[in-house]
Amino acid sequence: MTIEPGPTELAVTNVRCAHGPWSDLALHTIGWRAFQDLCSQVCEVVLGRPVEIFREAQDGGQDAVFLIPSLSNEQFIGTVQCKHTSDAAKALKVGDLSTEIGNVEELVKAGQADTYVFMTNMSVDAPVAAHMRAKLRELGVRKPHILGRQYIVRVIRSSARLRALVPQVYGLGDLTAIIDERMGQQSRALLDSWIPKLRTYVPTKAHRQAVNIINEHGIVLLLGNPASGKSAIGAIISTMASENPDSTVLALTSPRDFESGWNPNDPGRFFWIDDAFGSNVVREDYVQDWASTFTKVKAAIAHGNRFLLTSRKHIYEAAKRRLGPRNLAPFGSGAAVVDVGELTLEERSQILYNHINFGNQSQSWKTSVKPHLPAVAAVPTFLPGIAERLGDPNFTKGLAPRETSLVQFMEEPYEHLIDTLSALDEALLAALVLIYVHEGRFDPGAQNSDATRAVVDLTSISLARLQDGFADLEGSFIKRSGNEWTFSHPTIADALTEILRQKPHMMAALLRGATIETILTGFICEGATGIRDALIVPEFLDEALVQRLDRTPDELARNWQLFHFLAFRANDNVFAHLVRQQPELLERQSWVSSTIGNDPKLNVHARALRLGLLSDQLRETAALRLEDSALREMDLSFFDDEDMLHLIPPMRLVELGLALRSETLPKLEERIEAVTSDADLDEDPADHFQKISAALKLMENIGLDDGGTDLIDEARNQIDSSIESLEERKRERDEEDDSTDWTHIVTQKSAPPPPPPSGTMRSIFDDVDQG
């Protein structure tokens, strides 16, 4: 039952009101194709069995087919026919069945209409439904059903699983009608910037994979290129989790946030970590954190917590190499990784349809581009984020409504975005830079920061005018997240990086004003290589960069970032200048990397030694660390780095090689047995021996006598045997734990549908300009 507020109550903003199952959803706005998919999902949830879809002009009168079990174990075939209208006020008439009569007769003859379901988003009156059911029985249908908008809405609202499979319904009505009031405040904080986008969302294969993987593994990693839709899937699935009154959804920005957000006594937490390994470039500190945090993540999953992480492909690949065996097992094996960029042509078409249909373009513009939209959807590098921009006139100024221009917009989105931002009013571009220098999150309370003053000085535009520009940029280029202004999409920051590369005078201001974390994690010196998408500091600004680095706080996290910058991002001039200016920074304490060869502090000491800037005391400390790592941990990852080897004096390096041959190799059997005994069965068995296997290969390459070679062969055989043993133990444990009696439905192939009628296939974009 729905309780409608009276006239007086309507004036009160915080009145509590009930939302019943008959509350309406704007099904007339989603297009005929999306409605057809929605009907198939409704059938699957209600019937509990797979439904097969036949597309327009190839359906033989069938929009969906399913099998219906009977007491005699026979399989009766049922047919679903969908009819969609863009008219919200339209009601079903008896005559709407007349066009289907011929198809129904053919289906009955072919044994494919024992049950016939007519589904529509039109409202259905009881007398009309009764008359249509009677007519279907006359045609030979044993079980006819007429299901209208009211039925479909009721089913959607009663099934959380259906809403998870068809999440676009969240954008079709009042959010409070779906999300429990107890979760409303939290969910609104999470979804504020996403609510306008929910109605355009298309549940792709990647979405369904992510839902299933979270159910199976408790965690999923969504990978994709910029604008591929990772964050959208994350937001939608987080919305699903927020429906559970026993669940708390936490949107985090880093692995350290998880440390403070995880409560072992609260099993109902859902953690959404967007850009988990860095937004625009790989964050080495995040990788370091995840290496130690993944153990706690496994424990949290075992307690019932769930995780969704996203990352750009190239950033995760860089992180994956650094994590090595410390990576989470389902990520390392790929079992919990989903590539969101693999879209079918049908999915791309529906995504493009939604963004054009629900976008802010004029009706005349939609009509003019409609004939060219199939070509845009067919672009192999199609990206959902770029489809969204096509629906926003702010991004298409000067774009001709021709096929070549529209296809180029999709094929070369980065260049077009740079042109669009460069063409903005000077004050609006400066407002974006203001957000950029605050690491993409500007709090109006930070108006006295160095970064703010730098932008104001550089542009000669007052802070008040810069902030006035936020209102013009909101919705297209930026959005509100709590009290902060952020970019609507990370690609905005990417484009600004490229624009700033072209403006050296702006780089000087950024070095003065950007936070030290932005500099350490997002910048790179001219001449340094290997860091994709980083902002390059030209050589003539080396002195300004040194002055900023010199003020880096002496904290564990910042020291680790500083050492990493000096080891891998600084040129020799910046490195030498800073160390001569502040030699004591080489003695700072920092995190310790689990793989010695990747330890940034030791890499800095090795570089300082090469440049003649390392004291004998620090060299001795570094040499002891390397020797201890080799003999105690069998971590020889520094052996292929000449600079790091030089940290160990030549005679001691010879002694280290002899000790490995005479002491470490003969005791490998005990070491391998200890690793096997203590192995975590949730990890990949081979990962436990990766460090030992790598050390064996390095020792083999150095050259050993026949006795040493025999010991290496024996160790490898023992490792292979141990891996087999661990795999067997893992299988036995999984078999014991799997007490669920799974019943798999094997769908019988139905008879082929009648041949498709002649004529052209209906385009999904047929009604894109009718909304």
Secondary structure, DSSP 8 states (H G I E B T S, - for coil): ------HHHHT-TT------TT----GGGS-HHHHHHHHHHHHHHHH-S--EE--TTSSTT-SEEEEEE-TT--EEEEEEEEE--S-TT-B--GGGGGGGHHHHHHHHHTT--SEEEEEESSB--HHHHHHHHHHHHHTT-SEEEEE-HHHHHHHHHH-HHHHHHSGGGGGGS-GGGTS-HHHHHHHHHHHTTTHHHHTT----HHHHHHHHHHHHHSEEEEEE-TTSSHHHHHHHHHHHHHTSTT-EEEEESSHHHHHHH--TT-TTEEEEETTTT-SSS--HHHHHHHHHHHHHHHHHHHTT-EEEEEEEHHHHHHHHHHHGGGS-HHHHSSTTEEETT---HHHHHHHHHHHHHHSS--HHHHHHHGGGHHHHHT-TT--HHHHHHHT-TTT-TT--SSHHHHHHHHHSHHHHHHHHHHTS-HHHHHHHHHHHTTTTEE-GGGTTSHHHHHHHHHHT--HHHHHHHHHHHBTTTEEEETTEEEESSHHHHHHHHHHHHT-HHHHHHHHHHS-HHHHHHHEEETT--S-TT-EEE-GGGHHHHHHHHTT----HHHHHHHHHHHHHT--HHHHHHHHHH-GGGGG------SSGGG-HHHHHHHHHHHTT---HHHHHHHHHHHHHHHHHS---TTTT-HHHHTTS-HHHHHHHHHHIIIIIGGGHHHHHHHHHHH--TTS-GGGGGHHHHHHHHHHHHH---HHHHHHHHHHHHHHHHHHHHHHHHHHHHHHHH--------------------SS----TTTTTT--
